[in-house]
């Protein structure tokens, strides 16, 4: 017989997550978080409908391979800008995390923003925390069915509108809306709207804090960016312990107690269900709800605020906090360099890309009058949303002349054009290989000039 298996543990390896019922709270950080939620949601839902210069202000048109960002149109050739933006986003996250902890998580993360909105709907339809808990424990009645059904209906409508808006940044949102009204929506737009609607509903309505606790990688590596001078939410253990209930206005120390009355409001208002009194935990999203709850209790007890507060480990230990430190300076320097590079490349960006391709069939051709001709193909990309006209000129060697095109070249808006060009030079000056320069100058007042180097090849000397 083989070896016997060890007995199974009394409790399984997996424990089902307990539903968290965040308590309603008011305070300066809660108001700031609400303001951030409304501002960010307003930008998300509103920007998709803005028009700019005849097209959607913010549109990532993948089929046309063009990104419209207000007055700027980016093409696949502008991949550098996307790279720089991603680097800036990463460095900004590192910088602000090292400076002030998880501000992104608490106030601007999409998971936080939409979860906050879904929780508001739940509070509006099912009532305060105690009533919601009682409703979930009770039997299914007409009142429970009405409240739960209303909540689910509003959640589904909000998730659907969110999915529609998100897809509207990749397909013109007005055309997308007309297709839905006319019941002519295609298969792929329908798929993506449904997918992002389910993602919104699942993450903000069902998973909620579990995304932050178990799925978000940022929660796992944030500690690598923290130090003793990083601003985090902390419980002042020296002041708060030992905990215990007491009457309002009665001195805590005379009773052998700290300022914490062990009301657990800081736990009840926490959207991730942690107890900040156990120290900094990776589940904490730094939303400040526990600070508002504790400050309210301290006000009622006639005690100074700040038992739970934004502070640093150094400050809690009675040491000075260093705001300017090597880590922040490195992040700030890198961020400044990348921001400067992005600003410079955008400022010097021209709306015309020129690619000069020599004729591969023949190095040169002898023409009448003892002249040597070279043929080229100019690939011209007009990156602007307006048509432009350019005149071609050549320079770089003695006797070089432009045979064609002699008239200005018209480039439609957002077009890729192929223009043949022929250059000639006297045979007496054309022997060997000569570096030349082709220049396109705008003749429509746009003040755009693009120069491109190439070679003119003649007979061997």
ZALODO-357463 format. One record per residue (C-alpha): z, x, y. Coordinates in pm, 1 decimal, padded with zeros to 6 digits, m for minus. Each point is the difference from the previous one (the first is absolute). Example, Ala and Ser with C-alpha at 12.3 -4.5 7.8 and 13.67 -1.06 7.14 Angstrom:
% ZALODO-357463
00780.0;01230.0;m00450.0
m00066.0;00137.0;00344.0
//
This chain:
% ZALODO-357463
00000.0;00000.0;00000.0
m00072.2;00110.6;00354.4
00267.2;00057.1;00263.6
00165.7;m00313.6;00127.4
m00073.9;m00108.4;00356.5
00281.3;00013.6;00255.1
00156.1;m00332.2;00086.1
m00145.9;m00178.4;00300.8
00213.1;00011.3;00314.5
00207.5;m00305.9;00078.0
m00200.4;m00056.0;00316.6
m00373.1;00057.5;00014.7
m00165.1;00288.8;00178.1
m00141.5;m00242.8;00255.1
00198.2;m00241.6;00211.0
m00183.6;m00277.1;00180.9
00009.5;00038.2;00378.3
00237.2;m00238.1;00169.9
m00147.6;m00201.1;00283.2
00121.3;00111.0;00340.9
00082.9;m00262.5;00260.9
00003.3;00176.6;00338.0
00244.4;m00160.8;00241.0
m00122.0;m00102.5;00343.8
00119.8;00232.3;00273.9
m00057.8;00057.4;00369.1
00037.6;00318.2;00199.2
m00189.1;00260.8;00195.1
m00163.4;00162.1;m00303.2
m00088.3;m00336.4;m00152.2
m00164.6;m00107.1;00325.0
m00187.3;00329.2;00017.8
m00121.0;m00046.7;m00357.3
m00117.3;m00355.0;00075.2
m00187.2;00124.8;00303.6
m00169.6;00266.0;m00212.8
m00092.0;m00260.0;m00264.2
m00159.5;m00235.9;00250.1
m00181.0;00281.9;00180.5
m00143.1;00150.1;m00319.5
m00095.2;m00335.5;m00151.3
m00161.1;m00099.5;00328.6
m00207.5;00317.4;m00006.2
m00101.5;m00050.5;m00362.0
m00095.4;m00366.1;00023.4
m00139.3;00016.1;00354.1
m00200.6;00321.5;00012.5
m00239.4;m00121.6;m00270.6
m00127.2;m00269.1;00240.6
m00058.7;00225.3;00300.9
m00357.7;00068.4;00105.2
m00116.9;00323.2;00162.3
m00345.4;00071.1;00134.3
m00167.2;m00264.2;m00216.7
00175.7;00073.9;m00328.7
00343.9;m00030.5;m00155.9
00239.3;00236.7;00175.4
00146.0;00141.6;m00321.8
m00235.3;m00019.0;m00298.3
m00038.2;00233.5;m00297.3
m00353.4;m00095.9;m00097.0
m00032.7;00166.6;m00340.0
m00347.8;m00135.9;m00092.6
m00142.1;00130.8;00329.3
00215.7;00314.2;m00028.6
00129.5;m00041.1;00354.8
00353.3;m00029.7;00136.9
00030.4;m00182.8;00331.1
00324.7;00095.4;00173.5
m00017.3;m00179.7;00333.9
m00251.4;00200.4;00205.0
m00043.9;00270.5;m00262.6
m00236.5;m00019.0;m00297.8
00061.5;00246.5;m00282.8
m00247.5;00087.8;m00274.3
00040.7;00181.6;m00334.0
m00082.9;00319.8;00191.2
00322.8;m00055.9;00196.4
00221.0;00037.3;m00307.6
00185.7;00273.5;00187.0
00164.6;m00262.2;00223.6
00135.2;m00193.5;m00298.5
00140.3;00321.7;m00143.1
00169.1;00085.5;00329.0
00145.3;m00351.4;00029.5
00150.2;00022.1;m00348.3
00150.7;00340.1;00079.9
00142.7;m00138.5;00326.5
00152.3;m00297.3;m00185.6
00165.0;00231.3;m00255.2
00132.8;00243.2;00261.3
00127.9;m00287.5;00214.8
00188.4;m00138.1;m00300.3
00152.7;00342.1;m00069.0
00093.3;00052.5;00365.4
00163.5;m00337.3;00061.1
00173.8;00004.5;m00338.4
00155.1;00338.9;00072.2
00100.0;m00121.8;00346.1
00119.4;m00355.4;m00060.0
m00007.0;m00077.3;m00372.3
m00185.9;m00297.5;m00143.6
m00100.7;m00172.8;00322.5
m00341.5;m00068.8;m00153.1
00155.7;m00182.7;m00294.8
00237.3;m00207.3;00207.7
m00232.8;m00112.5;00278.1
m00369.1;00063.0;m00069.1
m00072.8;00019.4;m00374.0
m00229.3;m00288.2;m00109.6
00233.4;m00071.3;m00290.9
00291.7;m00044.4;00241.2
m00200.3;m00201.0;00252.5
m00142.7;m00253.5;m00245.2
00323.1;m00024.9;m00198.8
00181.1;m00083.7;00323.5
m00252.0;m00275.6;00069.9
00027.1;m00142.9;m00351.6
00381.1;00006.1;00021.1
m00015.0;m00188.9;00331.0
m00205.6;m00270.2;m00169.2
00252.7;m00012.0;m00284.6
00289.1;m00033.3;00242.5
m00179.7;m00273.4;00193.5
m00082.1;m00206.6;m00310.2
00311.7;00059.7;m00212.8
00269.5;00060.7;00259.3
00261.8;00273.2;00053.8
00111.3;00246.4;m00265.8
00275.2;m00211.9;m00155.8
m00224.7;m00305.3;m00018.4
m00281.9;00201.9;m00158.6
00233.7;00135.4;m00266.5
00136.7;m00346.6;m00071.3
m00351.9;m00142.0;m00015.3
m00107.8;00258.3;m00258.6
00307.2;m00062.5;m00215.6
m00031.5;m00377.2;00012.7
m00218.0;m00228.9;m00213.4
m00350.3;m00099.6;00092.7
00020.5;m00300.1;00231.3
m00243.0;m00163.6;00240.0
00153.1;00198.3;00287.7
m00028.5;00330.3;m00187.2
m00356.2;m00075.5;m00104.3
m00093.9;m00085.6;00359.7
00155.5;00314.7;00145.7
m00134.6;00234.2;m00268.1
m00342.1;m00162.2;00010.1
m00021.1;00025.3;00379.4
00099.3;00365.3;m00013.3
m00258.4;00080.7;m00265.5
m00272.1;m00188.0;00188.0
00071.4;00191.2;00321.3
00016.2;00328.5;m00189.5
m00335.5;m00065.7;m00164.4
m00163.9;m00099.9;00329.0
00136.2;00308.4;00174.7
m00106.5;00227.7;m00285.5
m00348.9;m00153.4;m00003.3
m00037.7;00041.7;00376.0
00119.1;00359.5;m00032.0
m00255.9;00072.8;m00271.2
m00273.2;m00166.8;00207.0
00092.4;00203.6;00308.5
00010.9;00326.1;m00194.2
m00347.2;m00055.9;m00144.7
m00108.5;m00096.2;00352.4
00038.1;00363.9;00100.4
m00269.7;00095.4;m00251.8
m00226.0;m00305.6;00034.2
m00047.4;m00161.3;00344.6
00288.8;m00243.9;00011.1
m00187.0;m00273.8;00187.1
m00283.1;00000.1;m00252.1
00258.5;00006.3;m00278.1
00171.2;m00304.2;00148.0
m00328.7;m00191.2;00023.5
m00075.9;00078.2;m00364.2
00337.5;m00139.3;m00104.3
m00048.3;m00315.9;00207.4
m00350.2;m00048.6;m00140.8
00119.4;00073.7;m00356.5
m00258.2;00278.4;m00025.9
00233.8;00297.0;m00044.9
m00139.0;00267.6;m00230.6
00162.0;00124.5;m00318.2
00117.5;00337.2;00130.5
00158.7;m00125.8;00325.5
00171.9;m00273.2;m00204.5
00132.1;00260.2;m00243.5
00141.1;00226.5;00270.3
00157.2;m00287.1;00195.3
00165.6;m00124.5;m00317.3
00115.1;00351.2;m00095.5
00163.5;00075.2;00335.5
00148.4;m00349.0;00016.7
00165.9;00056.3;m00337.7
00115.2;00345.7;00110.5
00158.4;m00143.7;00315.0
00166.6;m00284.1;m00188.6
00123.4;00226.1;m00277.9
00129.8;00283.9;00216.2
00153.6;m00199.5;00286.6
00101.7;m00317.9;m00182.1
00088.4;00109.5;m00352.2
00063.9;00376.5;m00023.5
00140.8;00053.0;00350.2
00264.1;00275.3;m00005.4
m00110.6;00114.2;m00347.9
m00312.6;00152.0;00157.9
00222.4;00215.0;00222.1
00241.7;00088.7;m00278.1
m00231.1;00065.1;m00294.3
m00363.1;00020.5;00113.2
m00010.1;00174.8;00338.3
m00039.7;00379.9;m00037.3
00129.6;00058.1;00353.3
00348.2;m00110.0;m00104.9
m00000.1;00274.4;m00262.7
m00098.4;00299.2;00210.5
00157.4;m00097.8;00333.5
00302.8;00217.9;m00072.5
m00224.2;00306.8;00015.0
m00055.6;m00071.7;00370.5
00364.6;m00078.4;00082.0
00256.2;00251.4;00120.9
00346.5;m00018.8;00151.5
m00145.5;m00076.7;00343.5
m00228.2;m00286.2;m00105.4
00090.8;m00336.2;00150.6
00104.9;m00235.7;m00280.7
00218.7;m00306.8;m00045.2
00347.7;00109.4;m00101.8
00337.5;m00155.2;m00068.8
00287.7;00184.4;00166.7
00219.9;00042.0;m00304.8
00277.3;00182.8;00185.2
00034.7;m00290.5;00238.6
m00059.7;m00286.2;m00241.6
00212.5;00097.4;m00302.7
00211.9;m00128.5;m00156.5
m00153.3;m00347.3;00020.0
00202.2;m00316.7;00019.3
00024.0;m00341.1;00162.7
00223.0;m00050.7;00302.4
00048.5;m00234.8;00292.4
m00204.9;00028.3;00312.9
00157.8;00229.7;00256.2
00251.3;00150.5;m00241.9
m00002.2;00381.3;m00005.5
m00164.2;00127.9;m00315.5
00173.5;00336.5;m00020.6
00344.1;m00157.7;00026.3
m00080.6;m00182.4;m00323.9
m00137.3;00310.0;m00167.9
m00358.7;m00131.6;00025.0
m00327.5;00113.0;00149.4
m00223.5;m00204.0;00229.6
m00207.3;m00142.1;m00288.2
00135.9;m00344.5;m00095.6
m00212.6;m00007.7;m00318.4
m00184.8;m00317.2;00105.0
m00317.3;00123.7;m00180.6
m00223.8;m00142.7;00275.6
m00179.5;00335.4;00013.8
m00098.3;m00054.3;m00364.2
m00092.0;m00365.6;00044.6
m00247.7;00069.6;00282.9
m00165.7;00298.1;m00169.6
m00357.3;m00085.8;m00110.0
00022.3;00247.2;m00288.8
00352.5;m00103.3;m00106.2
00171.9;00339.0;00030.6
00349.5;00080.1;00124.2
m00036.9;00251.8;00280.4
00369.3;00085.6;m00036.1
m00088.6;00194.5;m00314.2
m00198.5;00247.3;00209.4
m00369.7;00052.5;00072.8
m00219.6;m00136.3;m00280.7
m00373.8;00022.6;m00056.0
m00023.3;m00381.8;m00002.9
00110.6;m00016.0;00365.4
m00295.6;m00083.4;00225.9
00193.9;00063.2;00324.6
m00056.6;m00351.6;00134.4
00337.0;m00006.5;00178.2
00107.1;m00342.7;m00129.4
00332.2;00141.8;m00126.5
00066.3;00148.4;00344.6
m00046.2;m00338.6;00167.0
00226.2;m00169.0;m00255.8
00274.8;00259.4;00029.0
m00013.6;00009.8;00380.3
00043.6;m00377.8;00005.4
00306.8;00026.6;m00224.5
00147.2;00282.0;00210.7
m00045.6;m00212.6;00313.3
00190.8;m00286.7;m00161.8
00276.2;00232.9;m00116.8
00033.6;00159.0;00342.9
m00099.0;00342.3;m00132.9
m00255.0;00245.3;00134.4
m00352.8;m00026.3;m00133.6
m00162.7;00275.5;m00200.1
00176.2;m00013.7;m00334.4
m00354.6;m00017.9;m00138.6
m00249.2;00158.8;00234.8
m00307.5;00213.0;00043.0
00131.5;00354.4;m00001.1
m00042.3;00334.7;m00171.1
00193.5;00170.5;m00274.0
00098.7;00270.1;00247.0
00136.6;m00254.9;00248.4
00204.2;m00176.7;m00268.4
00149.4;00337.7;m00094.4
00090.9;00064.3;00364.7
m00266.5;00265.4;00051.5
m00267.9;00007.5;00272.9
m00339.1;m00145.2;m00087.2
m00303.7;00220.3;00051.8
m00293.9;m00214.8;00104.9
m00235.0;00295.3;00048.7
m00014.2;00195.5;m00325.5
m00261.6;00206.7;m00187.0
m00116.2;m00281.1;m00227.0
m00073.5;m00232.1;00290.9
m00170.0;00276.6;00196.6
m00232.4;00075.7;m00291.9
m00088.6;m00367.9;m00045.9
m00050.3;m00045.4;00376.1
m00220.4;00308.8;00024.8
m00220.1;m00104.3;m00292.5
m00023.6;m00354.4;00134.1
m00097.6;00128.2;00345.4
m00271.6;00224.9;m00144.2
m00155.1;m00278.8;m00207.4
00023.0;m00250.7;00287.6
m00163.5;00253.8;00230.8
m00276.0;00062.4;m00252.2
m00065.9;m00372.1;m00035.1
m00006.1;m00050.4;00377.7
m00235.1;00297.3;00049.2
m00243.7;m00105.6;m00271.6
m00008.5;m00357.1;00130.9
m00050.9;00118.4;00358.5
m00283.3;00236.9;m00093.6
m00160.8;m00236.3;m00251.2
m00366.5;m00077.4;00067.6
m00166.1;m00323.5;m00112.4
m00293.4;00190.8;m00151.8
m00016.5;00205.7;m00319.6
m00306.0;00221.3;m00045.0
m00104.2;00159.4;m00326.9
m00309.2;00225.5;00007.8
m00180.5;00036.4;m00333.9
m00291.8;00241.4;m00034.3
m00309.6;m00102.2;m00191.4
00051.1;00122.3;m00356.2
m00366.1;m00024.1;m00098.6
m00129.4;00278.7;00225.4
00178.5;00268.3;00196.5
m00265.0;m00010.2;00273.2
m00358.1;m00111.4;00066.3
m00277.2;00172.6;00193.8
m00169.7;m00226.6;00253.5
m00290.5;00036.0;00238.9
00017.1;00256.3;00273.8
00196.9;00257.3;m00204.3
00316.8;m00199.5;00012.2
00277.6;m00045.1;m00259.1
00156.8;m00339.7;m00064.1
00331.9;m00089.8;m00161.9
00088.8;m00354.2;m00105.6
00351.5;m00147.2;00009.6
00171.0;m00326.0;m00076.3
00272.8;m00110.7;00240.4
00262.1;m00232.0;m00143.1
00159.2;m00173.9;00297.2
00309.8;m00217.4;m00029.4
00090.9;m00212.8;00301.4
00376.0;m00054.9;m00031.9
00014.4;m00223.9;00303.6
m00014.2;m00380.0;00009.1
m00274.0;00018.8;00263.7
m00359.9;00125.9;m00029.5
m00084.8;00334.6;00160.0
m00312.0;00202.1;00083.7
m00016.8;00377.6;m00035.4
m00259.2;00260.1;00097.9
m00049.6;00302.1;m00228.5
m00049.0;00353.9;00132.1
m00014.7;00340.0;m00172.3
00088.2;00355.3;00096.4
00086.6;00335.3;m00151.4
m00328.9;00192.0;m00034.4
m00293.8;00100.6;00214.4
m00287.4;m00246.2;00019.2
00173.9;m00272.2;m00204.2
m00129.5;m00351.5;00077.4
00087.9;m00349.8;m00116.5
m00305.5;m00179.1;m00141.6
00176.0;m00321.7;m00100.8
00181.2;m00212.2;00084.1
m00077.6;00034.7;00368.7
00121.7;m00345.8;00096.5
00370.5;m00090.9;00005.6
00139.0;m00105.7;m00337.0
00155.2;m00347.5;m00005.0
00299.0;m00043.6;m00229.1
00130.1;m00352.1;m00068.5
00373.8;m00062.5;00008.7
00182.7;00125.2;m00307.6
m00318.1;00123.3;m00165.3
m00112.9;00290.4;m00215.2
m00349.8;00109.1;00102.5
m00237.7;00258.6;m00143.7
m00228.9;00166.1;00254.2
m00271.3;00255.4;m00094.5
m00036.8;00292.8;00238.9
m00264.5;00273.8;00028.0
00036.1;00329.0;00187.6
m00268.7;00259.2;00079.0
m00000.2;00358.1;00122.3
m00273.9;00260.7;00052.6
m00062.7;00208.2;m00312.0
00059.8;00320.4;00194.9
00362.9;m00106.9;00067.3
00067.1;m00192.2;m00322.9
00012.4;00277.2;m00260.2
00322.9;00003.8;m00198.7
00302.4;m00229.9;00029.3
00127.0;m00110.4;00341.1
00317.4;m00193.1;00082.8
m00074.9;m00300.5;00217.5
00192.8;m00286.8;00156.1
m00094.4;m00368.0;00012.0
00161.6;m00204.1;00277.5
00015.0;m00376.0;00037.6
00089.1;m00128.1;00345.9
00066.3;m00366.6;00074.2
m00241.7;m00150.6;00253.2
00179.7;m00333.7;00037.8
00289.1;00120.5;00214.2
00252.2;00045.0;m00282.2
00029.7;00376.0;00073.2
m00006.3;00103.7;m00365.7
m00142.2;00337.7;m00100.6
m00010.0;00132.8;m00356.0
m00124.7;00344.2;m00102.4
m00085.1;00105.2;m00353.6
m00109.8;00345.2;m00123.1
m00279.9;00060.7;m00246.9
m00268.8;00258.3;m00085.4
m00368.4;00042.8;00076.5
m00187.3;00187.9;m00273.2
m00333.8;00175.0;00039.3
m00211.3;00246.2;m00203.1
00163.7;00317.2;m00121.4
m00028.1;00274.7;00261.4
//
